[in-house]
Amino acid sequence: MIILDANIIKGISLRGPVADVLRTIRAAGVERVATPWIAVEEVAAQEALRYREKHDAAKVAVDVLRKATPWADVPHPKRWPAEHVRRHWREQYGSITDVMETSADAYKQALYRETNLIAPCKTVNNGKDKTGARDAAIWLTAVEYAAAHAGELVHFVSNDKDFSVAGKLPDEMQRDIKGMEGRFSVFTSLQDVVNKFATEVEASEKDVRELLDTEESHATVLEATRTAAGRHRLFTGSLLSQADGDTKLSEIGVSRWYPTAVVLDKVLTVSGHEVGDHRYFTAWVRWLLRDDWFRGEEPGVAYSWETRVLLSTATDKSMTVLDSKRPGPIALEDVPNLPTTLQAAGERLRRLREDDELSSLLHTPDMRAYLSRLAQQATPLSTIQGVLDSNPAQLSMWERLAEPVRNFRNLAPEDDE
């Protein structure tokens, strides 16, 4: 178990190489990575306070701009509640570390240590104030875990000088791990720990392109757009239209998107690590997406989208979308590379007659993604199921689709149930 202190996760860039290694270690299952609850809350609280300061500064700047813009109203930026900000950062750090609960006894002992100035607690302001209860709670959480898991090695990582000086713990803290010295290690650098589990390897586009360009990966990207739709509420896409036999592009503002097809465009950057018997890659990838859902016979809307993904050569590990940028318009040279819309696959589905052909098509990831979209956007799953249950003879096509549609309950939002 790798246990991280608040000052360690606070210093990790979530888009940096160390964060990539932590995600890789977790994905490979070679070691757990966790952080005590109070440490995660400390970082989330700091981000919320920093956000409030920046919002207040922005509000002052808008007031100045308002005075210089008497001909129009200049709205203030929306202020998100502090809990919204904290929740965001909990989710972000959740991609690199699990949360460890601290026992009531550990919190009690932490307050006792602060009261009695037992390490790692201390005084500040020239001895006027006592502090360190949170540090003590974090430390005792790691100690309790090690005591309860006698067969595990524990790697506690903190660069807090109250925890160790030149790698040596204060006497009180040494007594806490007495009898566990051989399997409880204290590190002041996260890099020293991750190097024990992952080895950096050279990586190129060639290493990941085959892993990216699969039906399963395409379906994963389409599923990821559901989350991105909430994160990126306003952005620009490209409206496709036909004129004199040529496709024309014009920019269009988008507040909701339902892309139904995706194709791999470019691998922008890639890094690799070897963990256990497999290689793991982190890459920024540009995709081309097409949204034809609401546009009938028109060519529809297209987007470019850059995502950060984690891939593995292990056959039981699927691609994971770690992060994404705001979707944007495409260029004219992208048009020939746009994907075939999945509505075409839907038309193919309606034309099929043989059960074995239908079953084969339904079990492809692309078709699963298409049917999931169909269930979410066109007809609630409960309505589809009601029709299937009451009129199976009249709707033979839906009858043949009954089992796949039932399986989509796990893919669709809860509101569709």
PyMOL commands that set and color helices and strands:
alter all, ss='L'
color gray80, all
select helices_A, chain A and resi 6-10+17-28+37-67+82-93+104-116+133-148+171-176+190-197+205-212+215-231+332-337+342-351+355-362+365-377+381-390+396-400+402-410+414-416
alter helices_A, ss='H'
color red, helices_A
select strands_A, chain A and resi 2-4+33-36+98-100+122-124+129-131+154-157+184-187+199-201+235-243+246-254+261-275+278-291+300-312+320-324
alter strands_A, ss='S'
color yellow, strands_A
deselect
rebuild
show_as cartoon
